[in-house]
Amino acid sequence: MELVCVGLNHRTAPVEVRERFAVPAGKLGDSAKELLAISGLEESVVLSTCNRTEFYLAGEQAEHAAAELRRRLAAEHGADSDPHWYEHHRIQAAKHLCRVVSGLDSMVLGETEIFGQAKDAYRQALDAGATSGILNRVFQRAFGIGKRVRTDTRIQEGATSVAGASVELAEKIFGKLAGCRVIVIGAGEMSRQTAQALVSRGATSVFVTNRSYDKAVLLAEEMGGRAVHFDEWQAVLAGVDVVISSTSAPHPVVLPHHIESVRRVRKFRPLFLIDIAVPRDIDPACGAIEEVYLYDIDTLEQLAGEARVRREKQIVECDRIIDEELKKLNLPGT
Amino acid sequence: MDRWFLIAATALAAVGGITGMLTVHQGTRSRWTVIWMVAAFAAQLAFLYVRGQMRGACPLVGIGEILAFLAWSLTLFYLAVGPTYRLSLLGVFTAPLVVIFQIVALLPGVWIVEPERIPATNPWRETHAAMSVLSYGALALAAVAGVMFLVLDRQLKDHHLQSGLFRNLPPVRELLKSMVRLLWIGVVLLSIGVVAGFMMPRQGGGAHLVAASGVWIGYALLLGVRQVRGLTGRRLAVVAVLLFVGSLSVFALV
């Protein structure tokens, strides 16, 4: 019995190549079933995400089947893609799968979405009758190892983006973000991403203000929030917990006296100020107010960068766990 | 026997605190602190039972017994409200205070080796002593939460976010909520204790009752100002810590 992984990913192929081989999310099972027509192949799973397309193959002549698969792919989608494909055989194929489900092979190291995507790919193949003894064991074991890697290491720890770092800090200040109220000053892309990240964690009542009111309305609609005229944002300040500011103003927009004027009304509740504008929108003196936590773009970038470095340092430990677990298995096909 | 139970409780709380600090320093959560503290609590209960049998009443005579009772009360509130926080980390902050109270209780001169049996008990006196010391447990834990808040607040303000301690501390808002809740519990219990104190038969001036009333007024003012006007978390925490440290002087007058 042989186990082979044939694939391409964001490291080996640019998006214009990857998109040619992408398999629609709902057709992974059918695609896996169709592969069984290749001689010497008994089992298959097709995994396709925006960053990778991979074929996991098992059978008496899986290596031969892998060559046939690549020939067919070249015939269907163009031979120029051939240099972008990689192949892993036997134990290396199982190890590669473990690294994929653990997020070690992802563009954002340690990301969790791939785990669910791999599970879905396997479930579809299983439902389509495209898997049996070998791939069932390999995939189920890989999911177990992936869980252990994520539990026993810090591969998921720390946010690796400005938006993620902002959310983590907001959660450190407010705990669960359900019920948190946010005002977005300046309807730019960065503030949209950050507000979106907060909303995805439960923040409600998003107010959007912008010099161009139309843009504020558009972003507010996208967030399910409310647009506020730029000369009225200070009235909203008393009721919010988080301020995200990202305007293109050449001078600070949020000044200490704006906050001082609403402190009593707010009953001195904690206020989280996120300044992602350059030049800065929020006067640094605001950070000296007792209940205010002020973070600018440099600090948030630094936090995200440190988290990336911490995750990279975990790779060796993750690989050690994968090797240790795979040694215990004596998997057929590896 | 009673002394050994208290020594065991002190050692268990110390182990819980030290192991907790070490794991937090490594950046992980201490799952064992709560186990050590449960064991310390059991030893404290055994101590109070034996001592109560010797006294024939609630063992609250002299500074040693009061401090031991206070340590028990503090542990009790920690175990009761801990789930509101991340349990183990609150234990890491609570354990040192428990250890200090119990070490002082065990010191020669403070510890009464052969406690005298209390001939007749008075329900007002018993209620006064028990409720007052129980309230101090809640107020002590509020002060512990206050210290935790001050540490977290400083780290957030200074952008020092990489320590294991920072990662394990509960969120600002939860700490503040818990602190306020504990202050309310403490003040309600202390109110009962103070009222019972004025109802109990007294010999002498009752200076500690006047001091206890002063403490009660201090806490009531703190909660009142917070409720009506609002207070920053930092001020609430600082005052809660200072009031608790100051309120310990009441025991010197008992």
Interface residues (C-beta under 8 A of the other chain):
Chain A: R154 L169 E171 K172 I173 F174 G175 R264 R266 K267 F268 R269 P270 G287 E290 E291 Y293 Y295 T299 L303 E306
Chain B: G27 L152 L156 K157 H159 L161 Q162 F166 L169 P170 P171 V172 R173 E174 L176 R229 G230 L231 T232 G233 R234 R235
